[in-house]
Amino acid sequence: MDSARSTEPVRRPPVPVKIVIAGGFGVGKTTTVGAISDIPPLTTEAEMTAESVGIDNPGQRTEKRTTTVAMDFGSVSIDHSLKLYLFGTPGQERFGYMWDDLSRGALGAMVVVDASRLDDCYPAVDYFEQVGLPFIVAVNAFDGRLGADLDTVRWALAIQDHTPVVAFDARNRTSVRDALLVVLDLALHRAVSHRSPLRA
């Protein structure tokens, strides 16, 4: 009996990977985390107040009445070997000072975009380009429509060719998973290409 037990393979704990979900206000970051998380997501949503009128614009296609004031957090197991920890950033520029803390130790990032309000995602795109964190641009399909084709989004945001631009639905678990897998592939490719060559 003891010998049988000793031959059983030891299952190692999954490797933890941190991914940042960023983007403008009201683009679907909280929805993205909630759609994929294996655990009830931790959110820091607060009711929007009269003082935010004219400052926080969620666009015309949403009934948004709350806003993230600190972060969203969720986790999802990709398989037995990999577990993603998702950190959603606040969308407003005035909370930009938190991005350094939320991005520390991250393997990659996903910038969620509403194609009808592209100006709102410039700060996130600029931030990740400046800090050198691999990221993708994920265009959220509101009401099943993108609002602009992916080539137009790439051109409008001046996204470099090595940065993937994908379409996804923040409400759909499978769609969110597929977008996160693109982040992982990009980060892995970046890590391998930047690895120092072995010395002879």
Backbone as numpy.savetxt, mean C-alpha at the origin, in Angstrom:
# Nx Ny Nz CAx CAy CAz Cx Cy Cz
7.65 -44.31 18.60 6.82 -43.11 18.60 7.69 -41.85 18.60
8.73 -41.89 19.45 9.61 -40.75 19.54 10.37 -40.54 18.24
10.81 -41.66 17.61 11.55 -41.53 16.35 10.68 -40.97 15.24
9.37 -41.31 15.26 8.45 -40.78 14.25 8.31 -39.28 14.40
8.24 -38.84 15.64 8.11 -37.40 15.87 9.35 -36.64 15.41
10.51 -37.24 15.61 11.75 -36.54 15.29 11.94 -36.36 13.79
11.27 -37.17 12.98 11.42 -37.06 11.53 10.45 -36.06 10.91
9.50 -35.56 11.70 8.56 -34.57 11.18 9.28 -33.26 10.92
9.04 -32.65 9.75 9.71 -31.37 9.46 9.25 -30.28 10.42
10.19 -29.46 10.82 9.89 -28.34 11.73 9.43 -27.16 10.89
8.23 -26.71 11.13 7.70 -25.57 10.38 8.20 -24.27 10.99
8.91 -23.50 10.20 9.44 -22.24 10.68 8.35 -21.17 10.67
8.45 -20.20 11.56 7.47 -19.11 11.54 7.61 -18.31 10.25
6.53 -17.73 9.75 6.61 -16.96 8.51 7.51 -15.74 8.65
8.14 -15.37 7.57 8.98 -14.18 7.53 8.08 -12.95 7.53
8.28 -12.01 8.47 7.44 -10.81 8.49 7.93 -9.78 7.47
7.01 -9.22 6.71 7.34 -8.22 5.70 6.42 -7.02 5.89
7.01 -5.84 5.98 6.24 -4.61 6.19 6.00 -3.92 4.84
4.73 -3.59 4.57 4.33 -2.89 3.35 3.56 -1.64 3.75
3.88 -0.52 3.13 3.18 0.74 3.39 2.12 0.97 2.32
0.92 1.33 2.76 -0.18 1.69 1.84 -0.38 3.20 1.96
-0.08 3.93 0.89 -0.11 5.38 0.95 -0.98 5.93 -0.17
-1.12 7.26 -0.20 -1.92 7.91 -1.22 -2.66 9.10 -0.66
-3.41 9.76 -1.52 -4.13 10.96 -1.11 -5.32 10.65 -0.23
-6.01 11.69 0.15 -7.17 11.59 1.03 -8.35 10.98 0.29
-8.96 9.95 0.89 -10.18 9.38 0.33 -9.99 8.52 -0.90
-8.78 7.98 -1.11 -8.54 7.18 -2.32 -8.81 5.69 -2.10
-8.96 5.25 -0.83 -9.28 3.85 -0.57 -8.23 3.09 0.21
-7.36 3.79 0.93 -6.30 3.11 1.69 -6.87 2.26 2.82
-7.78 2.82 3.60 -8.39 2.07 4.70 -9.18 0.88 4.17
-9.89 1.08 3.07 -10.64 -0.01 2.44 -9.71 -1.11 1.96
-8.56 -0.72 1.41 -7.58 -1.69 0.93 -7.09 -2.59 2.06
-6.71 -1.98 3.17 -6.21 -2.76 4.32 -7.31 -3.67 4.85
-8.52 -3.14 4.97 -9.63 -3.92 5.50 -10.03 -5.08 4.62
-9.89 -4.92 3.31 -10.32 -5.97 2.37 -9.42 -7.20 2.44
-8.14 -7.04 2.78 -7.19 -8.13 2.70 -6.78 -8.68 4.06
-6.95 -7.91 5.11 -6.41 -8.29 6.42 -7.07 -9.55 6.97
-6.23 -10.45 7.50 -6.72 -11.67 8.15 -7.27 -11.39 9.55
-6.91 -10.24 10.09 -7.36 -9.86 11.42 -8.24 -8.63 11.29
-9.10 -8.36 12.28 -9.85 -7.10 12.23 -8.85 -5.95 12.18
-8.89 -5.13 11.14 -7.87 -4.09 11.01 -7.98 -3.04 12.10
-6.82 -2.57 12.52 -6.76 -1.45 13.45 -6.84 -0.17 12.64
-7.81 0.66 12.92 -7.94 1.93 12.21 -7.99 3.06 13.22
-7.59 4.23 12.78 -7.66 5.42 13.62 -8.51 6.45 12.91
-9.75 6.05 12.65 -10.68 6.91 11.94 -11.35 7.89 12.90
-11.47 9.15 12.47 -12.16 10.17 13.25 -13.17 10.86 12.35
-14.25 11.31 12.95 -15.27 12.02 12.19 -14.70 13.30 11.60
-15.03 13.55 10.34 -14.61 14.81 9.71 -15.44 15.94 10.31
-14.77 17.04 10.57 -15.42 18.19 11.21 -15.64 19.32 10.21
-16.37 20.33 10.64 -16.63 21.48 9.78 -15.34 22.20 9.42
-14.32 22.12 10.31 -13.06 22.79 10.06 -12.31 22.20 8.87
-12.63 20.94 8.53 -11.92 20.28 7.42 -12.53 20.60 6.06
-13.70 21.23 6.04 -14.35 21.56 4.77 -13.45 22.51 3.98
-13.20 22.17 2.72 -12.34 22.98 1.89 -10.87 22.60 2.00
-10.54 21.78 3.01 -9.16 21.33 3.19 -9.04 19.87 2.79
-9.93 19.03 3.36 -9.95 17.61 3.05 -11.05 17.34 2.04
-10.68 17.08 0.80 -11.65 16.87 -0.27 -11.65 15.41 -0.69
-12.68 14.65 -0.32 -12.73 13.24 -0.68 -13.22 12.98 -2.09
-13.54 14.02 -2.84 -14.03 13.84 -4.20 -15.55 13.68 -4.22
-16.09 13.66 -5.43 -17.54 13.63 -5.60 -18.11 12.23 -5.57
-17.25 11.19 -5.68 -17.75 9.82 -5.81 -17.73 9.07 -4.49
-17.75 9.76 -3.38 -17.67 9.08 -2.10 -18.60 9.72 -1.08
-19.05 8.91 -0.15 -19.84 9.39 0.98 -18.99 9.43 2.24
-17.70 9.61 2.08 -16.75 9.54 3.18 -17.08 10.57 4.25
-17.17 10.11 5.50 -17.49 10.99 6.62 -16.44 10.90 7.72
-15.43 10.03 7.53 -14.36 9.89 8.51 -13.02 10.00 7.80
-11.96 10.17 8.59 -10.63 10.26 8.04 -9.62 9.60 8.96
-8.57 9.03 8.38 -7.51 8.42 9.17 -6.63 9.51 9.74
-6.43 9.50 11.06 -5.63 10.54 11.70 -4.29 10.03 12.20
-4.04 8.74 12.15 -2.73 8.22 12.55 -2.28 7.16 11.56
-2.93 5.99 11.58 -2.57 4.95 10.62 -3.65 3.88 10.62
-3.58 3.03 9.59 -4.35 1.79 9.55 -3.34 0.65 9.67
-3.77 -0.45 10.26 -2.87 -1.60 10.38 -3.65 -2.89 10.16
-3.06 -3.79 9.37 -3.63 -5.11 9.16 -2.52 -6.07 8.81
-2.84 -7.35 8.77 -1.84 -8.36 8.39 -2.51 -9.44 7.57
-1.71 -10.08 6.71 -2.22 -11.16 5.88 -1.10 -12.15 5.61
-1.41 -13.43 5.74 -0.44 -14.48 5.44 -0.55 -14.84 3.96
0.55 -14.67 3.24 0.58 -15.02 1.82 0.65 -16.54 1.67
1.49 -17.16 2.47 1.56 -18.61 2.57 2.20 -18.92 3.92
2.65 -20.17 4.12 3.22 -20.53 5.41 4.56 -19.86 5.67
5.17 -19.29 4.63 6.52 -18.74 4.79 6.57 -17.23 4.83
5.46 -16.55 4.52 5.49 -15.09 4.38 4.24 -14.45 4.97
4.43 -13.45 5.81 3.31 -12.73 6.40 3.52 -11.23 6.20
2.53 -10.59 5.61 2.62 -9.15 5.35 1.97 -8.36 6.47
2.65 -7.31 6.89 2.10 -6.36 7.84 1.88 -5.05 7.09
0.64 -4.62 7.03 0.25 -3.46 6.22 0.04 -2.24 7.10
0.71 -1.15 6.73 0.60 0.11 7.46 0.06 1.17 6.51
-1.17 1.62 6.75 -1.77 2.66 5.93 -1.48 4.03 6.49
-1.02 4.94 5.65 -0.68 6.29 6.09 -1.91 7.21 6.02
-1.91 8.29 6.81 -2.93 9.31 6.61 -2.75 9.95 5.24
-3.84 10.38 4.63 -3.76 10.92 3.28 -3.43 12.39 3.20
-3.69 13.14 4.27 -3.50 14.58 4.20 -2.03 14.95 4.36
-1.60 15.98 3.61 -0.20 16.41 3.66 0.22 16.85 5.06
-0.72 17.36 5.84 -0.34 17.85 7.17 0.09 16.72 8.10
-0.21 15.48 7.73 0.26 14.34 8.52 1.49 13.70 7.90
2.12 14.37 6.94 3.27 13.82 6.25 4.45 13.51 7.15
4.53 14.21 8.28 5.65 13.97 9.20 5.65 12.55 9.75
4.50 11.86 9.68 4.41 10.49 10.19 4.94 9.45 9.21
5.13 9.85 7.97 5.48 8.86 6.95 6.85 8.23 7.20
7.80 9.00 7.72 9.12 8.44 8.01 9.02 7.29 8.99
8.24 7.48 10.05 8.09 6.42 11.06 7.38 5.20 10.48
6.30 5.43 9.72 5.54 4.32 9.17 6.32 3.56 8.09
7.23 4.25 7.41 7.98 3.61 6.33 9.26 2.94 6.79
9.67 3.22 8.03 10.94 2.65 8.51 10.84 1.12 8.56
11.77 0.44 7.92 11.79 -1.02 7.91 10.89 -1.65 6.87
10.23 -0.84 6.03 9.32 -1.40 5.02 10.11 -1.97 3.84
9.57 -3.03 3.26 10.18 -3.63 2.08 9.74 -2.91 0.82
8.51 -2.37 0.82 7.99 -1.68 -0.34 6.71 -0.94 0.01
6.12 -0.28 -0.98 4.93 0.52 -0.75 3.98 0.44 -1.94
2.72 0.72 -1.67 1.70 0.80 -2.71 1.02 2.17 -2.58
1.12 2.96 -3.64 0.46 4.27 -3.67 -0.90 4.09 -4.33
-1.96 4.24 -3.55 -3.32 4.09 -4.07 -3.75 5.42 -4.70
-4.35 5.32 -5.88 -4.65 6.51 -6.67 -6.11 6.51 -7.09
-6.74 7.67 -7.00 -8.03 7.92 -7.63 -7.73 8.70 -8.90
-7.97 8.09 -10.06 -7.58 8.70 -11.33 -8.29 10.03 -11.59
-9.39 10.29 -10.90 -10.09 11.56 -11.09 -9.48 12.68 -10.25
-8.55 12.31 -9.35 -7.89 13.32 -8.49 -6.39 13.01 -8.40
-5.72 13.02 -9.52 -4.31 12.62 -9.55 -3.42 13.54 -8.73
-3.79 14.82 -8.63 -2.95 15.76 -7.88 -2.76 15.32 -6.43
-3.73 14.59 -5.88 -3.67 14.21 -4.47 -2.57 13.20 -4.16
-2.08 12.50 -5.18 -1.09 11.45 -4.90 0.34 11.88 -5.19
0.53 13.10 -5.69 1.89 13.57 -5.94 2.79 13.49 -4.71
2.32 13.93 -3.52 3.21 13.88 -2.35 3.71 12.48 -2.04
2.84 11.46 -2.17 3.25 10.09 -1.87 4.27 9.60 -2.90
4.00 9.85 -4.17 4.93 9.44 -5.23 6.29 10.10 -5.02
6.29 11.41 -4.76 7.54 12.14 -4.54 8.28 11.60 -3.33
7.55 11.31 -2.27 8.18 10.83 -1.04 8.94 9.53 -1.28
8.28 8.53 -1.87 8.92 7.24 -2.05 10.05 7.29 -3.07
9.94 8.19 -4.06 11.06 8.36 -4.99 12.27 8.94 -4.26
12.03 9.90 -3.35 13.12 10.55 -2.63 13.81 9.61 -1.65
13.03 8.79 -0.94 13.64 7.90 0.06 14.15 6.61 -0.56
13.80 6.35 -1.83 14.31 5.18 -2.52 13.62 3.88 -2.15
12.39 3.97 -1.64 11.64 2.75 -1.30 10.89 2.25 -2.53
11.06 0.98 -2.93 10.33 0.46 -4.08 8.82 0.61 -3.89
8.13 1.10 -4.91 6.68 1.27 -4.79 6.01 1.04 -6.13
4.72 0.74 -6.05 3.89 0.66 -7.24 2.79 1.70 -7.13
2.21 2.05 -8.25 1.04 2.92 -8.28 -0.16 2.04 -8.61
-1.13 2.01 -7.70 -2.31 1.16 -7.86 -3.54 2.04 -8.03
-4.11 2.02 -9.22 -5.25 2.88 -9.54 -6.54 2.18 -9.13
-7.25 2.78 -8.19 -8.46 2.19 -7.62 -9.64 2.38 -8.58
-10.34 1.29 -8.84 -11.50 1.33 -9.74 -12.75 1.68 -8.95
-13.07 2.96 -8.86 -14.28 3.40 -8.20 -15.48 3.10 -9.10
-16.51 2.49 -8.51 -17.71 2.13 -9.28 -17.35 1.25 -10.48
-16.26 0.47 -10.35 -15.87 -0.42 -11.42 -15.18 0.25 -12.58
-14.88 1.56 -12.45 -14.23 2.29 -13.53 -12.99 2.99 -13.01
-11.98 3.10 -13.87 -10.72 3.72 -13.45 -10.74 5.24 -13.54
-11.46 5.78 -14.47 -11.46 7.23 -14.65 -10.41 7.70 -15.64
-9.36 6.89 -15.82 -8.31 7.17 -16.82 -7.54 5.88 -17.05
-7.03 5.70 -18.28 -6.27 4.49 -18.54 -4.90 4.58 -17.88
-4.25 3.43 -17.71 -3.01 3.37 -16.95 -1.87 4.15 -17.60
-1.81 4.17 -18.92 -0.77 4.94 -19.61 -0.93 6.43 -19.34
-2.18 6.89 -19.28 -2.43 8.31 -18.98 -2.00 8.64 -17.56
-2.29 7.73 -16.63 -1.88 7.94 -15.24 -0.36 8.00 -15.14
0.33 7.08 -15.81 1.80 7.08 -15.78 2.35 8.39 -16.33
1.79 8.83 -17.45 2.27 10.07 -18.07 1.99 11.28 -17.17
0.78 11.35 -16.61 0.40 12.50 -15.79 1.24 12.62 -14.53
1.62 11.48 -13.95 2.40 11.48 -12.72 3.90 11.40 -12.98
4.29 11.33 -14.25 5.70 11.21 -14.63 6.36 10.02 -13.92
5.64 8.88 -13.93 6.13 7.68 -13.28 7.19 7.03 -14.17
8.33 6.67 -13.59 9.41 6.05 -14.35 9.00 4.64 -14.81
9.65 4.19 -15.87 9.28 2.92 -16.48 9.43 1.73 -15.54
10.39 1.79 -14.60 10.61 0.65 -13.71 9.59 0.57 -12.58
8.71 1.57 -12.47 7.68 1.57 -11.43 6.37 1.05 -12.02
5.86 -0.08 -11.54 4.61 -0.63 -12.08 3.40 0.27 -11.80
2.52 0.37 -12.76 1.23 1.04 -12.59 0.17 -0.01 -12.88
-0.66 -0.32 -11.89 -1.64 -1.39 -12.03 -3.03 -0.89 -11.67
-4.05 -1.59 -12.14 -5.43 -1.32 -11.75 -5.86 -2.34 -10.72
-6.66 -1.90 -9.75 -7.19 -2.83 -8.75 -8.47 -2.27 -8.16
-9.17 -3.13 -7.40 -10.39 -2.74 -6.71 -10.13 -2.88 -5.22
-10.11 -1.76 -4.51 -9.76 -1.76 -3.08 -10.76 -2.55 -2.24
-11.94 -2.85 -2.78 -12.96 -3.58 -2.02 -12.83 -5.08 -2.17
-12.02 -5.52 -3.14 -11.94 -6.93 -3.50 -10.65 -7.56 -2.98
-10.79 -8.58 -2.13 -9.62 -9.20 -1.51 -8.63 -9.75 -2.53
-9.13 -10.44 -3.53 -8.25 -11.02 -4.55 -7.52 -9.94 -5.32
-8.21 -8.87 -5.64 -7.61 -7.77 -6.39 -6.51 -7.09 -5.57
-6.78 -6.88 -4.28 -5.77 -6.28 -3.39 -4.56 -7.20 -3.27
-4.82 -8.51 -3.12 -3.72 -9.48 -3.03 -2.83 -9.42 -4.25
-3.44 -9.38 -5.44 -2.66 -9.34 -6.67 -1.78 -8.09 -6.73
-2.32 -6.96 -6.27 -1.53 -5.72 -6.26 -0.36 -5.82 -5.28
-0.60 -6.41 -4.12 0.47 -6.57 -3.13 1.56 -7.52 -3.63
1.18 -8.53 -4.40 2.18 -9.43 -4.97 3.09 -8.70 -5.96
2.55 -7.69 -6.64 3.38 -6.88 -7.53 4.40 -6.09 -6.71
3.98 -5.58 -5.55 4.91 -4.87 -4.66 6.03 -5.82 -4.24
5.67 -7.03 -3.83 6.67 -8.00 -3.39 7.65 -8.35 -4.51
7.13 -8.59 -5.71 7.99 -8.91 -6.85 8.96 -7.77 -7.15
8.45 -6.54 -7.09 9.29 -5.38 -7.36 10.40 -5.25 -6.32
10.02 -5.39 -5.04 11.00 -5.25 -3.97 12.06 -6.34 -4.04
11.65 -7.58 -4.36 12.60 -8.68 -4.49 13.55 -8.44 -5.65
13.01 -8.00 -6.77 13.85 -7.71 -7.93 14.85 -6.60 -7.60
14.40 -5.57 -6.90 15.29 -4.46 -6.52 16.39 -4.95 -5.59
16.03 -5.81 -4.64 17.02 -6.31 -3.69 18.09 -7.15 -4.40
17.65 -8.00 -5.34 18.60 -8.85 -6.06 19.51 -8.01 -6.97
18.95 -7.02 -7.65 19.73 -6.22 -8.59 20.72 -5.30 -7.89
20.44 -4.96 -6.61 21.34 -4.09 -5.86 22.32 -4.87 -4.99
22.24 -6.21 -5.03 23.14 -7.01 -4.22 24.55 -6.90 -4.77
25.50 -6.72 -3.88 26.90 -6.58 -4.29 27.40 -7.89 -4.88
28.17 -7.85 -5.97 28.69 -9.09 -6.57 29.68 -9.76 -5.63
29.73 -11.09 -5.68 30.66 -11.82 -4.83 32.09 -11.58 -5.29
32.95 -11.42 -4.31 34.36 -11.24 -4.63 35.04 -12.58 -4.89
35.96 -12.57 -5.81 36.69 -13.80 -6.14 37.67 -14.14 -5.02
